[in-house]
Amino acid sequence: MNTLKSFKKVMDELSSSEIAPALFIGHGSPMNAIEQNEYNRSWAELGQKLPRPKAILTISAHWLTRDTRVTAMERPQTIHDFGGFPQALFDQQYPAPGAPDFAALTQELVTKTNVQYDLEWGLDHGTWSFLLPMYPQADIPVFQLSLDYYKPMRYHYELARELRELRKKGVLIIGSGNIVHNLRMMNFSGEPYEWATEFDEKIKSYLQDQNHEAIIQYDQLEAAKLAVPTTIIICLLLYAIAQQDKDESLTFFNEKTEMGSVSMRSFILSP
């Protein structure tokens, strides 16, 4: 209940800030995009209460490359990068405009690597699944940054730090993944595994302490072997926490573990 009150308080205060907030969203199943559940409702509430951004930059676990790319097209396509779901999900479109100008600014800001323009990708479900209920009118420009799969955690953290200037330009930065994500061990009875809870709570404590170094070295935790079999999903956490200044508040929401092994924990960073 205290977490819910804090979430509502932050939502009420955000409109007075000139700097765009940053988010980490545990997006979970693509079906959350169209099912009327607690996650869908929380995303809809975010869209109603957040200050309207000039553009949205997302970093998703579903666009993996051997370099770093940023979408720069005028009209990104909606990508249905999944299988085995109802036709209703494949029928969804998210026709938001692109953000070529902000893509150019991103390329300018990042000095750690050479950011390449991409005119082919679009918006994968790690982006549109939560933006659909969040901004259903699809009238805010959206662009994506790819994940260089071959780079270590520290590389991504340092790259993400270079994106902070975008927030001052009104860009909402969103990392989209899951803190705990082991699909092979999903438990449909719904009870979280002990290792899932242990890892999720440990990362929560690191977040509360602004202990970014411990998150970068998450693989030192014993529970990490089962909680995050690959670095990809938790890597998205870095693109959110790297935006954090020491005086910024952090508020959690959707603090729940689905199917035993998928943490939906999400948070807002706000000035």
Secondary structure, 3 states (H helix, E strand, C coil): CHHHHHHHHHHHHHCCCCCCCEEEEECCCHHHHCCCCHHHHHHHHHHHHCCCCCEEEEEEEEEEECCEEEECCCCCCECCCCCCCCHHHHCCCCCCCCCHHHHHHHHHHCCCCCEEEECCCCECHHHHHHHHHHCCCCCCCEEEEEEECCCCHHHHHHHHHCCCHHHHCCEEEEEEECCCECHHHCCCCCCCCHHHHHHHHHHHHHHHCCCHHHHHCHHHCCCHHHHCCCHHHHHHHHHHHCCCCCCCEEEEECCCEECCCEECCEEEEEC
